[in-house]
Amino acid sequence: MRTGCTLAWLVLSTCCLGGGPVSASGPSDGADDVAGVPRILPRYLTAEERLIPERPVSRAEILRAVPPSGDVYYTAEYGPSQGAFVRWGYFEALLTEFVVGLAQPGSDATAYVLVSGSAEEASASAALVAAGADMDYVEFIHYVSDTGWIRDYGPQFVFEEGGTRAINDAIYSSRRPRDDAFPTALSGMWLEPAYDFPIHHAGGNFMPLSTGEAYVSDIVLTDNPSLSEVEIRALFQDHLGVELTIYPRLPGNIDATGHIDMWLIFLSDTDVLISEFTHSNPSYPGITVTEGAVADLTSLGFTVHRAPAYNSGSGGYGGVHFTYTNAAIVNNKVFIPEYGGTHNTDDAIALAAYQNALPGHSIIPVDCAEAIPYAGAIHCLVMHVPAYTDPIPSIKLVSPDGGEFWGQGENREIRWTAIDDQAVTAVDLHGSTDGGATFPHVIALGEPHDGVFEWTLSEPASIHWRIRATAYDADLNPAEDTSAADFTITDQPPQLIENVDMDTNPGWTTGGLWAWGQPTGQGGQAGGPDPTSGHTGDYVYGYNLSGDYEDNLPQRHLTSAAIDTTGRYGVRLAFWRWLGVMGSDYAYVKASNNGSTWTTVWTNDGALADTEWVYQEIDLASVADDQPTVYLRWTMGTTNSFLHSCGWNIDDVAVWGLIPPAVTGDVDGDGDVDLDDHLLLTACIAGPYVSTVPGGCSPAQFSAADVDIDGDVDLADFGTFQDLLAD
């Protein structure tokens, strides 16, 4: 998942986003922050931002992305809303109108207002109180973003299997890293799972219905050139639960964004409002695109409503695109753009169109004259939060969910997400050692709903552990979820499988500027320099021990020697890193159990600028459990030609694993008793009172074959084993 990075923005704002006009279809970018006033970036990328290479979506990233579970449901914007996000600090007069309109006594929705910190919260609160907002319906969230266009970068919520709410985190833009990181940050704040949605996608180019259909413009195709249309449609189906209809975009010299919300909005399952352009040329693209959609939706049975639209430039090109479809519906309130002055007549036509289409709704005009030159209006500055309407809570156990391999004495986390129409007030946690048949082990009762319980494992060892999490609301309505499959707790301590302290050269395979030696404290064109020694001792493996990584670097690898993890489970990698990498450059940790097929187990989510040694621990179980040959790989690259950082430095690499708990009669150690064990037990029979291990039988197998635990393996063990096998 993507995470924010102050370093990336510092570099971006000081080196790449200088002021000045960048497009005939938008305003001057303006200056950098002055006297604490945030610089306003347009909704589209500036010419300077386009100089920064956008990170590609790799095939591996798509394949490893896990979508929300089960049948996924996306709530239409005209459906029930818990509230809406806005980002304060940009177009504050406009946002004040919206928040005040939403936050009134008896409101059925909350305004979630992002602010950069306590000072901005105090300023925003004072302005909203003065304007008449009921602050009982305003909630401040501290988060520093790059822009106010939260519709495009904000979380896209869905309801997944079991009814819990989840966040889809699409790739917004690595040129605006803090915007891109907000959905994942919110996931941690709200205790709702975030799923990587591995596609370049902005929320303004998305118009969903409650029927499982959604409409986008074809920029979703051009923004993802590495994906076929079939793959794009499949990703939207898997992650958002929608079938796409793709319409042509408005050309960039009519609308700078290409987003569908600039000319179309669904008002209900049966009503849609579409922009209406007038032009002397009937082939004007504003007409052909919108009228094509009118014809299509009319043929599908929709009632089509119209509102005026035009581009203010000469001949309808290159100016500001004025639109009325860029509106926000929050329950029974509809916030629509108005522009005033010479637009009064069009404002009135649009208002009448909404009133006709949505009788019984409060239609609230919002002055968007300041924002529209930046290619956005009220819809672009608001992101919906769908409401959970069931009076019974819903809970999803996130971890452990099956397959984990943990050891007694370890500290592990039980994680869950839960939701209720009011609030989840408490969570109980119980454990089972019989695969979920019973849950006699009380782990915690009345836990606050904070999404995580720190569990010190002291319970019995078993290969059939499961957890049950039960959520309660204020009325004591319960909901529960259990681990989907068994996991293991073993009574054996973690075993050190491999330890490389780098004091001597391990002789690993290197590519590019990877080398073993003492780092020199150089580099740091962006971020800090390399260290001058290892975490322990002088030596490390590093990428360019004498400075930064290069421009336009392809992937360059450091690959370990083979590591034998046979008989070890829950394998994990621990090491110390000192890493500097820019937000649009890449560093990876990968693993393989055959030396040719590599699984990415870690990659940077944005820029990193370590200034000290940082401990890392990575789960390798899916690749490395019980394997005769495991290889580890640290990768530097790809990189662009913008700015450089110091790259990888690694030290004190260790691989750990656990031994399974003993299972009576499990001679081959695979966790069950079957005919394979029968053959091995026969080879271990030495006779009564004979404790010497015979040939063809290992000491571990001899111990497991001693089913009656009398120190020998004889016919008595064979008979008892037959009973176990029959069971």
Secondary structure as UniProt FT lines:
FT   HELIX           6..15
FT   TURN            24..25
FT   TURN            35..36
FT   TURN            47..48
FT   HELIX           49..51
FT   HELIX           59..64
FT   TURN            77..78
FT   STRAND          81..87
FT   TURN            88..89
FT   HELIX           92..102
FT   TURN            105..106
FT   STRAND          110..115
FT   HELIX           118..131
FT   HELIX           135..137
FT   STRAND          138..142
FT   HELIX           150..153
FT   STRAND          156..159
FT   HELIX           161..163
FT   STRAND          165..171
FT   TURN            174..175
FT   HELIX           177..190
FT   STRAND          194..200
FT   HELIX           203..205
FT   STRAND          207..208
FT   TURN            210..211
FT   STRAND          213..217
FT   HELIX           219..222
FT   TURN            225..226
FT   HELIX           229..240
FT   STRAND          243..247
FT   TURN            252..254
FT   HELIX           260..262
FT   STRAND          264..266
FT   STRAND          271..276
FT   TURN            282..283
FT   HELIX           285..299
FT   TURN            300..301
FT   STRAND          303..308
FT   STRAND          310..311
FT   HELIX           314..316
FT   STRAND          321..322
FT   STRAND          328..330
FT   TURN            331..332
FT   STRAND          333..338
FT   HELIX           341..343
FT   HELIX           344..357
FT   TURN            359..360
FT   STRAND          362..367
FT   TURN            369..371
FT   HELIX           372..374
FT   HELIX           379..381
FT   STRAND          383..386
FT   STRAND          394..399
FT   STRAND          405..407
FT   TURN            408..409
FT   STRAND          411..419
FT   STRAND          424..432
FT   TURN            435..436
FT   STRAND          441..447
FT   STRAND          452..456
FT   STRAND          462..473
FT   TURN            474..475
FT   STRAND          478..482
FT   STRAND          487..490
FT   STRAND          495..500
FT   STRAND          509..510
FT   TURN            512..513
FT   STRAND          514..517
FT   STRAND          540..543
FT   TURN            545..546
FT   TURN            551..552
FT   STRAND          556..559
FT   TURN            566..567
FT   STRAND          569..577
FT   STRAND          580..581
FT   TURN            583..584
FT   STRAND          587..592
FT   STRAND          599..603
FT   STRAND          608..609
FT   STRAND          614..619
FT   HELIX           621..624
FT   TURN            625..626
FT   STRAND          630..636
FT   STRAND          649..658
FT   TURN            664..665
FT   TURN            667..668
FT   HELIX           675..684
FT   TURN            688..689
FT   TURN            695..696
FT   HELIX           699..705
FT   TURN            707..708
FT   HELIX           715..726
//
